[in-house]
């Protein structure tokens, strides 16, 4: 249980209570980023292509267009997300909203 206490004390609680943009919360967010860098290993398809036996990639470029209704829905959704993002940016809580789903869904 020691690792749970460490996690809560050093990462979780500072982000929850201090936010991820300043002070203890920001330092906790940096610790989390450092931990993830150490734990995660990213391998691309190019690096593993021989092992995976992947077929050659075929890229097809298409130009599809929205119908009038789809365009209206897209613009509405885009404006809603843009408005929410700008609110978080103005409040200085963009990183916190990204890292803490309950704050991001407070509307």
Backbone as CSV, one residue per row, in Angstrom:
resi,resn,N_x,N_y,N_z,CA_x,CA_y,CA_z,C_x,C_y,C_z
1,UNK,0.811,-1.198,0.000,0.000,0.000,0.000,0.855,1.263,0.000
2,UNK,2.168,1.109,0.223,3.027,2.271,0.267,3.030,3.019,-1.059
3,UNK,3.010,2.291,-2.182,3.047,2.948,-3.472,1.772,3.759,-3.722
4,UNK,0.631,3.303,-3.189,-0.621,4.043,-3.335,-0.540,5.351,-2.563
5,UNK,-0.013,5.296,-1.353,0.139,6.513,-0.556,1.065,7.505,-1.248
6,UNK,2.158,7.010,-1.797,3.095,7.887,-2.507,2.404,8.541,-3.698
7,UNK,1.688,7.727,-4.473,0.986,8.240,-5.663,-0.012,9.328,-5.252
8,UNK,-0.824,9.038,-4.248,-1.820,10.007,-3.800,-1.168,11.294,-3.298
9,UNK,-0.129,11.144,-2.490,0.523,12.309,-1.881,1.306,13.145,-2.896
10,UNK,2.030,12.490,-3.780,2.929,13.198,-4.686,2.298,13.609,-6.025
11,UNK,1.271,12.887,-6.481,0.715,13.164,-7.811,-0.766,13.521,-7.758
12,UNK,-1.581,12.619,-7.274,-3.031,12.781,-7.371,-3.565,13.999,-6.614
13,UNK,-3.282,14.087,-5.335,-3.842,15.178,-4.524,-3.341,16.561,-4.955
14,UNK,-2.049,16.738,-5.248,-1.626,18.064,-5.703,-2.327,18.510,-6.996
15,UNK,-2.586,17.581,-7.896,-3.269,17.943,-9.137,-4.738,18.235,-8.844
16,UNK,-5.372,17.413,-8.016,-6.783,17.619,-7.693,-7.013,18.936,-6.962
17,UNK,-6.193,19.229,-5.990,-6.451,20.383,-5.136,-5.681,21.631,-5.540
18,UNK,-4.555,21.467,-6.215,-3.768,22.633,-6.580,-3.884,23.000,-8.037
19,UNK,-4.543,22.159,-8.830,-4.597,22.428,-10.261,-3.311,21.970,-10.917
20,UNK,-3.306,21.979,-12.234,-2.139,21.494,-12.966,-1.362,22.631,-13.592
21,UNK,-1.709,23.864,-13.238,-1.065,24.988,-13.907,-0.146,25.803,-13.010
22,UNK,-0.126,25.526,-11.700,0.757,26.302,-10.834,1.071,25.528,-9.561
23,UNK,2.147,25.912,-8.920,2.519,25.378,-7.617,2.727,23.878,-7.580
24,UNK,2.223,23.278,-6.498,2.380,21.840,-6.282,1.739,21.019,-7.397
25,UNK,0.587,21.461,-7.893,-0.093,20.738,-8.963,0.744,20.677,-10.226
26,UNK,1.374,21.786,-10.555,2.218,21.816,-11.751,3.419,20.886,-11.590
27,UNK,4.032,20.897,-10.416,5.165,19.989,-10.161,4.718,18.528,-10.220
28,UNK,3.513,18.250,-9.710,2.985,16.889,-9.757,2.739,16.461,-11.203
29,UNK,2.248,17.381,-12.006,2.003,17.089,-13.420,3.326,16.795,-14.124
30,UNK,4.377,17.529,-13.772,5.703,17.279,-14.351,6.233,15.907,-13.924
31,UNK,6.013,15.536,-12.658,6.423,14.206,-12.184,5.691,13.110,-12.955
32,UNK,4.402,13.331,-13.180,3.607,12.366,-13.932,4.143,12.230,-15.353
33,UNK,4.460,13.341,-15.989,5.026,13.298,-17.339,6.351,12.564,-17.379
34,UNK,7.193,12.827,-16.410,8.494,12.150,-16.333,8.309,10.650,-16.136
35,UNK,7.387,10.279,-15.257,7.111,8.862,-15.014,6.624,8.178,-16.294
36,UNK,5.708,8.809,-17.011,5.193,8.221,-18.245,6.281,8.103,-19.308
37,UNK,7.183,9.084,-19.377,8.291,8.997,-20.341,9.157,7.773,-20.055
38,UNK,9.373,7.517,-18.777,10.230,6.392,-18.394,9.551,5.039,-18.639
39,UNK,8.228,5.001,-18.480,7.510,3.738,-18.573,7.078,3.370,-19.988
40,UNK,6.793,4.354,-20.796,6.216,4.081,-22.111,7.305,3.971,-23.177
41,UNK,7.188,2.980,-23.994,8.105,2.784,-25.097,7.301,2.856,-26.378
42,UNK,7.633,3.803,-27.207,6.883,3.981,-28.445,7.658,3.349,-29.584
43,UNK,6.986,2.491,-30.302,7.583,1.866,-31.491,6.667,2.140,-32.666
44,UNK,7.263,2.568,-33.740,6.466,2.870,-34.926,6.366,1.637,-35.816
45,UNK,5.451,1.682,-36.754,5.305,0.581,-37.701,6.576,0.385,-38.518
46,UNK,7.250,1.493,-38.823,8.477,1.404,-39.618,9.528,0.587,-38.870
47,UNK,9.640,0.830,-37.563,10.620,0.095,-36.756,10.272,-1.388,-36.648
48,UNK,9.015,-1.715,-36.683,8.570,-3.089,-36.471,8.052,-3.755,-37.738
49,UNK,8.190,-3.127,-38.894,7.597,-3.622,-40.142,8.041,-5.045,-40.469
50,UNK,9.316,-5.347,-40.306,9.813,-6.690,-40.634,9.186,-7.750,-39.719
51,UNK,9.044,-7.425,-38.435,8.471,-8.374,-37.481,6.980,-8.592,-37.717
52,UNK,6.297,-7.543,-38.117,4.847,-7.616,-38.233,4.367,-8.145,-39.580
53,UNK,5.200,-8.074,-40.589,4.807,-8.529,-41.916,3.650,-7.723,-42.490
54,UNK,3.697,-6.418,-42.323,2.618,-5.568,-42.805,2.669,-5.394,-44.318
55,UNK,1.513,-5.320,-44.961,1.502,-5.037,-46.397,1.899,-3.577,-46.624
56,UNK,2.308,-3.224,-47.836,2.664,-1.834,-48.086,1.461,-0.913,-47.872
57,UNK,1.735,0.262,-47.398,0.666,1.217,-47.125,0.235,1.884,-48.423
58,UNK,-1.057,1.974,-48.606,-1.609,2.648,-49.778,-2.354,3.883,-49.278
59,UNK,-1.975,5.045,-49.795,-2.603,6.294,-49.390,-3.540,6.741,-50.494
60,UNK,-4.787,6.934,-50.136,-5.783,7.399,-51.092,-6.333,8.722,-50.573
61,UNK,-6.193,9.771,-51.350,-6.671,11.092,-50.953,-8.049,11.307,-51.563
62,UNK,-9.011,11.604,-50.685,-10.378,11.848,-51.139,-10.806,13.228,-50.683
63,UNK,-11.648,13.841,-51.458,-12.244,15.116,-51.058,-13.738,14.887,-50.921
64,UNK,-14.150,14.696,-49.677,-15.562,14.507,-49.391,-16.124,15.816,-48.841
65,UNK,-17.377,16.041,-49.067,-18.012,17.279,-48.625,-19.218,16.961,-47.759
66,UNK,-19.458,17.835,-46.786,-20.638,17.691,-45.944,-21.889,18.075,-46.724
67,UNK,-22.992,17.442,-46.348,-24.279,17.942,-46.825,-24.561,19.222,-46.042
68,UNK,-25.583,19.933,-46.417,-25.905,21.185,-45.728,-26.194,20.932,-44.244
69,UNK,-26.933,19.854,-43.936,-27.252,19.527,-42.545,-25.992,19.135,-41.772
70,UNK,-25.122,18.341,-42.401,-23.882,17.932,-41.744,-22.978,19.128,-41.484
71,UNK,-22.928,20.043,-42.430,-22.118,21.258,-42.278,-22.626,22.094,-41.107
72,UNK,-23.918,22.217,-40.988,-24.521,22.988,-39.905,-24.215,22.334,-38.549
73,UNK,-24.355,21.011,-38.473,-24.046,20.289,-37.243,-22.570,20.441,-36.883
74,UNK,-21.698,20.276,-37.865,-20.250,20.405,-37.632,-19.923,21.793,-37.088
75,UNK,-20.452,22.830,-37.722,-20.162,24.198,-37.279,-20.674,24.437,-35.860
76,UNK,-21.854,23.898,-35.551,-22.418,24.044,-34.215,-21.528,23.367,-33.171
77,UNK,-21.106,22.126,-33.444,-20.232,21.406,-32.518,-18.887,22.105,-32.365
78,UNK,-18.346,22.564,-33.488,-17.054,23.244,-33.460,-17.129,24.515,-32.613
79,UNK,-18.177,25.307,-32.787,-18.321,26.544,-32.021,-18.480,26.249,-30.525
80,UNK,-19.216,25.180,-30.192,-19.401,24.806,-28.790,-18.070,24.427,-28.144
81,UNK,-17.292,23.599,-28.818,-15.984,23.186,-28.293,-15.032,24.375,-28.218
82,UNK,-15.067,25.212,-29.221,-14.202,26.399,-29.245,-14.543,27.327,-28.074
83,UNK,-15.821,27.493,-27.801,-16.273,28.338,-26.694,-15.791,27.758,-25.358
84,UNK,-15.929,26.443,-25.175,-15.469,25.805,-23.940,-13.958,25.949,-23.777
85,UNK,-13.222,25.707,-24.876,-11.769,25.822,-24.795,-11.358,27.241,-24.430
86,UNK,-11.981,28.226,-25.056,-11.640,29.618,-24.757,-11.952,29.968,-23.310
87,UNK,-13.031,29.402,-22.765,-13.350,29.616,-21.351,-12.240,29.056,-20.471
88,UNK,-11.804,27.832,-20.760,-10.707,27.240,-19.987,-9.416,28.038,-20.159
89,UNK,-9.153,28.498,-21.364,-7.941,29.283,-21.612,-7.984,30.590,-20.828
90,UNK,-9.135,31.252,-20.825,-9.274,32.512,-20.087,-9.121,32.299,-18.580
91,UNK,-9.612,31.152,-18.091,-9.496,30.844,-16.665,-8.113,30.295,-16.305
92,UNK,-7.336,29.925,-17.313,-6.019,29.343,-17.063,-6.098,27.902,-16.607
93,UNK,-7.175,27.183,-16.986,-7.353,25.808,-16.520,-7.359,24.805,-17.667
94,UNK,-6.706,25.122,-18.783,-6.720,24.219,-19.930,-6.098,22.886,-19.574
95,UNK,-4.912,22.898,-18.995,-4.240,21.640,-18.634,-5.017,20.892,-17.575
96,UNK,-5.587,21.601,-16.613,-6.355,20.957,-15.553,-7.610,20.301,-16.128
97,UNK,-8.284,20.970,-17.039,-9.495,20.417,-17.637,-9.170,19.186,-18.462
98,UNK,-7.999,19.174,-19.082,-7.570,18.027,-19.872,-7.259,16.836,-18.977
99,UNK,-6.651,17.111,-17.829,-6.196,16.024,-16.967,-7.244,15.575,-15.961
100,UNK,-8.318,16.302,-15.834,-9.318,15.972,-14.824,-10.704,16.021,-15.456
101,UNK,-11.236,14.877,-15.923,-12.475,14.840,-16.695,-13.676,15.451,-16.005
102,UNK,-13.753,15.420,-14.675,-14.935,15.981,-14.030,-14.986,17.480,-14.188
103,UNK,-13.837,18.122,-14.258,-13.802,19.562,-14.472,-14.159,19.863,-15.913
104,UNK,-13.668,19.041,-16.833,-13.939,19.273,-18.248,-15.420,19.112,-18.573
105,UNK,-16.141,18.309,-17.803,-17.548,18.091,-18.097,-18.453,18.801,-17.108
106,UNK,-18.043,19.963,-16.642,-18.813,20.659,-15.620,-20.003,21.413,-16.157
107,UNK,-20.187,21.493,-17.461,-21.306,22.255,-18.036,-22.618,21.581,-17.829
